[in-house]
Structures are given as structure tokens and as C-alpha cells.
Amino acid sequence: LIADDVGVGKTIEAGLILRELMDRGEVSKAAVLCPPHLCDQWRSELREHFNIEASILTPQTVRALERSVPSGTLFDFYKFVIVSLDYIKSDEHRLNFISAAPDFIIVDEAHTCASAGSGRQQRFSLLSELAKKESRSLLLLTATPHSGNEKGFYNLLSLLNPKFKL
């Protein structure tokens, strides 16, 4: 969990961790899950600072990406993907992603996935399923780890360690 103020470099810290794990040969595929408005920023940061070319998966890009895949799923074909949380949380896409997701996943704005509220149960369900695989690493980024909602805070922590589940 990287929890720090807005604008102090959480994206860069996450990129440094990903790049180091790649250089060590410990990670060959990764996904960034983020709100849709941050997808382009993530692709730019990964390309510019870490020489990582990532494909963006949103409702607007999925058809074109699927046409370029010879067989299997998008997540089998593309080594680095930036995925809109709003797209992947749906019942239609979530199970496919869970079964093919890489073993290293960065979740930006992670606090939006851990509280009760509109759409957040789907996000939390997605991350809970991803966290069940012990060999998978989740790197959660947030500027708002605790906003006064204790249950949301413990839900967030439970993604990293089930002992925190309320």
C-alpha cells in the first residue's frame, strides 16, 4: 500500500517497483487498474519514465484490441495493460480478467474500491477475487487511505492481509 498526498509521486513509485521487478525477471506481465480518466496518464508515465509500452483497455478500445489478438484473451496477448476499473468491474468482464490476470497488479485510486456505495461493491469484489491468488502481488495506491469510514479502511487493508477483514 502506497498512501501519500496527491502529486507526490505514487505513480512514479509504482513504476519504479514494476521496472525493478521486471529487470530482476520476477515480473513479465502486469496490469494497472485505474479510473478511466487516468488511463492515458498511466500509459504516458510508463512509456516516458520506464520504457514500458502498455495497451489501454476501455469500452472504447476493446474492439480494436480484440481484432489484433490471434487467439486467447487480451490478457494472454498483451503483457502490459492499463484497464479501466469501470470497464473491468462488470459481471460481463470481471471473471475473464480474474482467470487471466497477471501476477502483478497496480490499483490506482484504491480507496474507491473498498467502501460501500454505488459501484464500489463490484470493484471490491474484483479485487478480493484477485487477492485470493497467493502468488499475485497487488500494489494499492491512494491519497485517501482513511476518509473516516473505518469499514472502508479495513476493507482496503484486507485486500493485502485477510486478517483485517471486518
Accessible surface in RSA format (square Angstrom, percent):
REM  Atomic radii and reference values for relative SASA: ProtOr
REM  Chains: A
REM  Algorithm: Lee & Richards
REM  Probe-radius: 1.40
REM  Slices: 20
REM RES _ NUM      All-atoms   Total-Side   Main-Chain    Non-polar    All polar
REM                ABS   REL    ABS   REL    ABS   REL    ABS   REL    ABS   REL
RES LEU A   1    75.65  42.1  26.41  18.9  49.25 123.8  26.41  18.5  49.25 132.5
RES ILE A   2    24.22  13.8  21.31  15.9   2.92   7.0  24.22  17.4   0.00   0.0
RES ALA A   3    47.18  43.4  15.03  23.2  32.15  73.1  15.68  22.1  31.50  83.4
RES ASP A   4    65.24  45.7  56.29  56.0   8.95  21.2  12.09  28.5  53.15  53.0
RES ASP A   5    99.54  69.7  97.67  97.2   1.88   4.4  17.62  41.5  81.93  81.7
RES VAL A   6   128.37  84.5 108.87  98.6  19.50  47.0 109.66  95.3  18.71  50.7
RES GLY A   7    76.32  94.1   0.00   N/A  76.32  94.1  37.64 103.3  38.68  86.6
RES VAL A   8    81.66  53.7  49.33  44.7  32.33  77.9  56.85  49.4  24.80  67.3
RES GLY A   9    25.05  30.9   0.00   N/A  25.05  30.9  21.20  58.2   3.85   8.6
RES LYS A  10    24.17  11.8  21.59  13.2   2.57   6.1  14.90  13.4   9.27   9.9
RES THR A  11    23.30  16.6  21.90  22.2   1.39   3.3   8.85  11.9  14.44  21.8
RES ILE A  12    60.59  34.5  60.59  45.1   0.00   0.0  60.59  43.6   0.00   0.0
RES GLU A  13    66.46  38.2  64.99  49.2   1.47   3.5  29.35  56.8  37.11  30.3
RES ALA A  14     0.00   0.0   0.00   0.0   0.00   0.0   0.00   0.0   0.00   0.0
RES GLY A  15     0.01   0.0   0.00   N/A   0.01   0.0   0.01   0.0   0.00   0.0
RES LEU A  16   103.49  57.6  99.70  71.3   3.80   9.5  99.97  70.2   3.52   9.5
RES ILE A  17    68.04  38.7  64.36  48.0   3.67   8.9  67.96  48.9   0.07   0.2
RES LEU A  18     1.47   0.8   1.47   1.1   0.00   0.0   1.47   1.0   0.00   0.0
RES ARG A  19    65.56  27.5  65.56  33.4   0.00   0.0  29.45  40.3  36.11  21.9
RES GLU A  20    82.34  47.3  80.63  61.0   1.71   4.1  30.14  58.3  52.20  42.6
RES LEU A  21    35.10  19.5  35.10  25.1   0.00   0.0  35.10  24.6   0.00   0.0
RES MET A  22    36.84  19.1  22.11  14.6  14.73  35.1  22.45  19.1  14.38  19.1
RES ASP A  23    99.50  69.7  61.53  61.2  37.97  89.8  30.86  72.6  68.64  68.5
RES ARG A  24   150.79  63.3 114.15  58.2  36.64  87.2  37.03  50.6 113.76  68.9
RES GLY A  25    66.73  82.3   0.00   N/A  66.73  82.3  32.84  90.1  33.90  75.9
RES GLU A  26   109.96  63.1  73.96  56.0  36.00  85.7  39.44  76.3  70.52  57.6
RES VAL A  27    20.39  13.4  11.51  10.4   8.88  21.4  15.81  13.7   4.58  12.4
RES SER A  28    77.05  65.1  65.48  87.4  11.57  26.7  43.53  92.7  33.52  47.0
RES LYS A  29    58.71  28.6  54.87  33.7   3.84   9.1  36.92  33.2  21.80  23.2
RES ALA A  30     2.91   2.7   1.73   2.7   1.18   2.7   1.86   2.6   1.05   2.8
RES ALA A  31     0.43   0.4   0.00   0.0   0.43   1.0   0.43   0.6   0.00   0.0
RES VAL A  32     3.00   2.0   3.00   2.7   0.00   0.0   3.00   2.6   0.00   0.0
RES LEU A  33     0.00   0.0   0.00   0.0   0.00   0.0   0.00   0.0   0.00   0.0
RES CYS A  34     0.00   0.0   0.00   0.0   0.00   0.0   0.00   0.0   0.00   0.0
RES PRO A  35    11.83   8.6  11.83  10.8   0.00   0.0  11.83   9.8   0.00   0.0
RES PRO A  36    58.63  42.7  47.62  43.4  11.01  40.0  47.82  39.5  10.82  67.2
RES HIS A  37   145.72  79.6 112.48  78.2  33.24  85.0  93.66  96.5  52.06  60.6
RES LEU A  38    25.53  14.2  25.53  18.3   0.00   0.0  25.53  17.9   0.00   0.0
RES CYS A  39     3.65   2.8   3.65   4.1   0.00   0.0   3.65   9.2   0.00   0.0
RES ASP A  40    96.06  67.3  91.34  90.9   4.72  11.2  34.18  80.4  61.88  61.7
RES GLN A  41    88.09  49.3  79.52  58.1   8.57  20.4  30.75  65.4  57.34  43.5
RES TRP A  42     2.08   0.8   2.08   1.0   0.00   0.0   1.02   0.5   1.07   1.7
RES ARG A  43    78.59  33.0  78.57  40.1   0.02   0.0   2.23   3.0  76.36  46.3
RES SER A  44    52.08  44.0  49.07  65.5   3.00   6.9  25.30  53.9  26.78  37.5
RES GLU A  45    42.40  24.3  42.19  31.9   0.21   0.5   3.37   6.5  39.03  31.9
RES LEU A  46     3.70   2.1   3.70   2.7   0.00   0.0   3.70   2.6   0.00   0.0
RES ARG A  47   111.92  47.0 104.52  53.3   7.40  17.6  43.91  60.0  68.01  41.2
RES GLU A  48   127.30  73.1  92.58  70.0  34.71  82.7  40.64  78.6  86.66  70.8
RES HIS A  49    93.15  50.9  62.50  43.4  30.65  78.4  39.38  40.6  53.77  62.6
RES PHE A  50    13.93   7.0   9.01   5.6   4.92  12.8  13.56   8.2   0.37   1.1
RES ASN A  51   127.28  87.8 111.70 107.9  15.58  37.5  25.58  61.6 101.70  98.3
RES ILE A  52     2.86   1.6   0.05   0.0   2.81   6.8   2.85   2.1   0.01   0.0
RES GLU A  53   107.49  61.7  91.36  69.1  16.13  38.4  62.39 120.7  45.10  36.8
RES ALA A  54     7.16   6.6   0.01   0.0   7.16  16.3   1.87   2.6   5.30  14.0
RES SER A  55    23.79  20.1  19.49  26.0   4.30   9.9   5.66  12.1  18.13  25.4
RES ILE A  56    12.04   6.9   8.28   6.2   3.76   9.1   8.28   6.0   3.76  10.2
RES LEU A  57     1.93   1.1   1.93   1.4   0.00   0.0   1.93   1.4   0.00   0.0
RES THR A  58    13.21   9.4  13.21  13.4   0.00   0.0  10.99  14.8   2.22   3.4
RES PRO A  59    76.43  55.7  60.07  54.8  16.35  59.4  61.79  51.0  14.63  90.9
RES GLN A  60   152.90  85.5 117.81  86.1  35.08  83.5  66.93 142.5  85.96  65.2
RES THR A  61    45.64  32.5  43.12  43.7   2.52   6.0  45.60  61.3   0.04   0.1
RES VAL A  62     9.40   6.2   9.40   8.5   0.00   0.0   9.40   8.2   0.00   0.0
RES ARG A  63   160.30  67.3 159.10  81.1   1.20   2.9  56.60  77.4 103.70  62.8
RES ALA A  64    56.94  52.4  47.55  73.4   9.40  21.4  48.14  67.8   8.80  23.3
RES LEU A  65    28.34  15.8  27.67  19.8   0.67   1.7  28.34  19.9   0.00   0.0
RES GLU A  66    80.33  46.1  68.84  52.1  11.49  27.3  26.47  51.2  53.86  44.0
RES ARG A  67   186.32  78.2 150.09  76.5  36.23  86.3  81.01 110.7 105.31  63.8
RES SER A  68    59.79  50.5  37.14  49.6  22.65  52.2  48.38 103.0  11.42  16.0
RES VAL A  69    22.21  14.6   5.86   5.3  16.35  39.4   6.52   5.7  15.69  42.5
RES PRO A  70   110.39  80.5  67.86  61.9  42.53 154.6  81.25  67.1  29.15 181.1
RES SER A  71    89.64  75.7  71.95  96.0  17.70  40.8  48.01 102.2  41.63  58.3
RES GLY A  72    62.78  77.4   0.00   N/A  62.78  77.4  29.40  80.7  33.38  74.8
RES THR A  73    37.35  26.6  31.68  32.1   5.67  13.5  37.35  50.2   0.00   0.0
RES LEU A  74    16.33   9.1  12.91   9.2   3.42   8.6  12.91   9.1   3.42   9.2
RES PHE A  75     9.45   4.7   7.67   4.8   1.78   4.6   8.50   5.2   0.96   2.7
RES ASP A  76    82.97  58.1  61.28  61.0  21.69  51.3  23.03  54.2  59.94  59.8
RES PHE A  77    91.79  45.9  68.26  42.3  23.53  61.2  73.89  44.8  17.90  51.2
RES TYR A  78    38.91  18.2  34.88  19.8   4.03  10.5  30.77  23.1   8.14  10.0
RES LYS A  79   125.86  61.4 119.61  73.4   6.25  14.9  67.44  60.7  58.42  62.2
RES PHE A  80    28.13  14.1  24.25  15.0   3.88  10.1  24.25  14.7   3.88  11.1
RES VAL A  81     5.95   3.9   4.31   3.9   1.64   4.0   4.31   3.7   1.64   4.5
RES ILE A  82     0.07   0.0   0.07   0.1   0.00   0.0   0.07   0.1   0.00   0.0
RES VAL A  83     0.00   0.0   0.00   0.0   0.00   0.0   0.00   0.0   0.00   0.0
RES SER A  84     0.94   0.8   0.94   1.2   0.00   0.0   0.01   0.0   0.93   1.3
RES LEU A  85     0.00   0.0   0.00   0.0   0.00   0.0   0.00   0.0   0.00   0.0
RES ASP A  86    63.25  44.3  51.14  50.9  12.12  28.7  22.50  53.0  40.75  40.6
RES TYR A  87    21.71  10.1  16.68   9.5   5.02  13.1  13.86  10.4   7.85   9.7
RES ILE A  88     1.19   0.7   1.19   0.9   0.00   0.0   1.19   0.9   0.00   0.0
RES LYS A  89    34.15  16.7  34.15  21.0   0.00   0.0  13.75  12.4  20.40  21.7
RES SER A  90    32.80  27.7  32.75  43.7   0.05   0.1  32.29  68.8   0.51   0.7
RES ASP A  91    95.38  66.8  84.51  84.1  10.87  25.7  35.97  84.6  59.42  59.3
RES GLU A  92   143.21  82.2 109.10  82.5  34.11  81.2  48.41  93.6  94.80  77.4
RES HIS A  93    43.66  23.9  42.44  29.5   1.22   3.1  21.64  22.3  22.02  25.6
RES ARG A  94    35.58  14.9  35.58  18.1   0.00   0.0   0.00   0.0  35.58  21.6
RES LEU A  95   124.64  69.4 119.99  85.8   4.65  11.7 120.37  84.5   4.27  11.5
RES ASN A  96    75.18  51.8  68.07  65.8   7.11  17.1  19.10  46.0  56.08  54.2
RES PHE A  97     0.00   0.0   0.00   0.0   0.00   0.0   0.00   0.0   0.00   0.0
RES ILE A  98    31.77  18.1  26.46  19.7   5.31  12.8  26.46  19.1   5.31  14.4
RES SER A  99    96.02  81.1  53.90  71.9  42.12  97.0  50.25 107.0  45.76  64.1
RES ALA A 100    18.84  17.3   6.30   9.7  12.55  28.5  13.76  19.4   5.08  13.5
RES ALA A 101     8.76   8.1   0.00   0.0   8.76  19.9   0.00   0.0   8.76  23.2
RES PRO A 102    10.76   7.8   3.51   3.2   7.25  26.3  10.76   8.9   0.00   0.0
RES ASP A 103    63.30  44.3  55.61  55.4   7.68  18.2  24.25  57.1  39.05  38.9
RES PHE A 104     7.49   3.7   7.24   4.5   0.24   0.6   7.24   4.4   0.24   0.7
RES ILE A 105     0.00   0.0   0.00   0.0   0.00   0.0   0.00   0.0   0.00   0.0
RES ILE A 106     0.00   0.0   0.00   0.0   0.00   0.0   0.00   0.0   0.00   0.0
RES VAL A 107     0.00   0.0   0.00   0.0   0.00   0.0   0.00   0.0   0.00   0.0
RES ASP A 108    12.69   8.9  12.69  12.6   0.00   0.0   0.00   0.0  12.69  12.7
RES GLU A 109    56.12  32.2  55.92  42.3   0.20   0.5   5.71  11.0  50.41  41.2
RES ALA A 110     0.00   0.0   0.00   0.0   0.00   0.0   0.00   0.0   0.00   0.0
RES HIS A 111    40.61  22.2  37.43  26.0   3.18   8.1  24.32  25.1  16.29  19.0
RES THR A 112    21.59  15.4  21.59  21.9   0.00   0.0  21.59  29.0   0.00   0.0
RES CYS A 113     0.00   0.0   0.00   0.0   0.00   0.0   0.00   0.0   0.00   0.0
RES ALA A 114     2.23   2.0   1.45   2.2   0.78   1.8   1.74   2.5   0.49   1.3
RES SER A 115    19.21  16.2  15.48  20.7   3.73   8.6   5.64  12.0  13.57  19.0
RES ALA A 116    73.86  67.9  51.83  80.0  22.02  50.1  54.91  77.3  18.95  50.2
RES GLY A 117    32.76  40.4   0.00   N/A  32.76  40.4  31.60  86.7   1.17   2.6
RES SER A 118   121.34 102.5  82.56 110.2  38.77  89.3  56.53 120.4  64.81  90.8
RES GLY A 119    22.06  27.2   0.00   N/A  22.06  27.2  12.86  35.3   9.20  20.6
RES ARG A 120    85.36  35.8  85.36  43.5   0.00   0.0   4.52   6.2  80.85  49.0
RES GLN A 121   107.99  60.4 102.53  74.9   5.46  13.0  61.16 130.2  46.83  35.5
RES GLN A 122    63.13  35.3  61.26  44.8   1.87   4.5  25.07  53.4  38.07  28.9
RES ARG A 123    27.29  11.5  27.29  13.9   0.00   0.0   1.73   2.4  25.57  15.5
RES PHE A 124    29.34  14.7  29.34  18.2   0.00   0.0  29.34  17.8   0.00   0.0
RES SER A 125    43.76  37.0  38.04  50.8   5.72  13.2  24.77  52.7  19.00  26.6
RES LEU A 126     0.00   0.0   0.00   0.0   0.00   0.0   0.00   0.0   0.00   0.0
RES LEU A 127     0.00   0.0   0.00   0.0   0.00   0.0   0.00   0.0   0.00   0.0
RES SER A 128    31.58  26.7  27.24  36.4   4.34  10.0  26.79  57.0   4.79   6.7
RES GLU A 129    62.97  36.2  58.25  44.1   4.72  11.2  11.30  21.9  51.67  42.2
RES LEU A 130     0.00   0.0   0.00   0.0   0.00   0.0   0.00   0.0   0.00   0.0
RES ALA A 131    33.25  30.6  11.19  17.3  22.06  50.2  13.98  19.7  19.28  51.1
RES LYS A 132   142.73  69.6 116.22  71.3  26.51  63.1  86.73  78.1  56.01  59.7
RES LYS A 133    93.74  45.7  84.42  51.8   9.32  22.2  60.20  54.2  33.54  35.7
RES GLU A 134   174.45 100.2 139.40 105.5  35.05  83.4  58.84 113.8 115.60  94.4
RES SER A 135    75.58  63.9  47.33  63.2  28.26  65.1  53.58 114.1  22.00  30.8
RES ARG A 136    22.89   9.6   6.47   3.3  16.42  39.1   0.24   0.3  22.65  13.7
RES SER A 137    54.95  46.4  49.90  66.6   5.04  11.6  18.78  40.0  36.16  50.7
RES LEU A 138    22.52  12.5   4.29   3.1  18.23  45.8   4.47   3.1  18.05  48.6
RES LEU A 139    18.98  10.6  18.95  13.6   0.03   0.1  18.98  13.3   0.00   0.0
RES LEU A 140     0.00   0.0   0.00   0.0   0.00   0.0   0.00   0.0   0.00   0.0
RES LEU A 141     0.24   0.1   0.24   0.2   0.00   0.0   0.24   0.2   0.00   0.0
RES THR A 142     0.82   0.6   0.00   0.0   0.82   1.9   0.82   1.1   0.00   0.0
RES ALA A 143    32.84  30.2  10.55  16.3  22.30  50.7  10.55  14.9  22.30  59.1
RES THR A 144    54.12  38.5  50.44  51.1   3.68   8.8  31.66  42.5  22.46  33.9
RES PRO A 145    40.63  29.6  35.49  32.4   5.14  18.7  35.49  29.3   5.14  31.9
RES HIS A 146    88.53  48.4  63.79  44.3  24.73  63.3  46.58  48.0  41.94  48.8
RES SER A 147    86.58  73.2  46.33  61.8  40.25  92.7  33.94  72.3  52.63  73.7
RES GLY A 148    66.14  81.6   0.00   N/A  66.14  81.6  33.53  92.0  32.61  73.0
RES ASN A 149    62.77  43.3  53.94  52.1   8.83  21.3  25.00  60.2  37.77  36.5
RES GLU A 150   104.14  59.8 100.10  75.7   4.04   9.6  27.51  53.2  76.63  62.6
RES LYS A 151   122.23  59.6 119.41  73.3   2.82   6.7  64.43  58.0  57.80  61.6
RES GLY A 152     4.59   5.7   0.00   N/A   4.59   5.7   3.44   9.4   1.15   2.6
RES PHE A 153    48.24  24.1  45.76  28.3   2.49   6.5  46.23  28.0   2.01   5.8
RES TYR A 154    64.30  30.0  64.30  36.6   0.00   0.0  19.27  14.5  45.03  55.5
RES ASN A 155    15.39  10.6  15.39  14.9   0.00   0.0   0.00   0.0  15.39  14.9
RES LEU A 156     1.32   0.7   1.32   0.9   0.00   0.0   1.32   0.9   0.00   0.0
RES LEU A 157    29.03  16.2  28.49  20.4   0.54   1.4  28.55  20.1   0.48   1.3
RES SER A 158    12.39  10.5   3.23   4.3   9.17  21.1   1.25   2.7  11.14  15.6
RES LEU A 159    11.26   6.3   2.14   1.5   9.13  22.9   3.07   2.2   8.20  22.1
RES LEU A 160    74.21  41.3  39.81  28.5  34.40  86.5  43.16  30.3  31.05  83.6
RES ASN A 161    52.61  36.3  51.81  50.1   0.81   1.9  12.00  28.9  40.62  39.3
RES PRO A 162   108.63  79.2  99.02  90.3   9.61  34.9 100.47  83.0   8.15  50.7
RES LYS A 163   183.37  89.5 146.74  90.0  36.63  87.2 101.78  91.6  81.59  86.9
RES PHE A 164    82.00  41.0  78.44  48.6   3.55   9.2  81.53  49.4   0.47   1.3
RES LYS A 165   116.83  57.0  94.44  57.9  22.39  53.3  72.74  65.5  44.09  47.0
RES LEU A 166   125.10  69.7  68.87  49.3  56.23 141.4  98.23  69.0  26.87  72.3
END  Absolute sums over single chains surface
CHAIN  1 A     8598.7       6748.8       1849.9       4523.8       4074.9
END  Absolute sums over all chains
TOTAL          8598.7       6748.8       1849.9       4523.8       4074.9
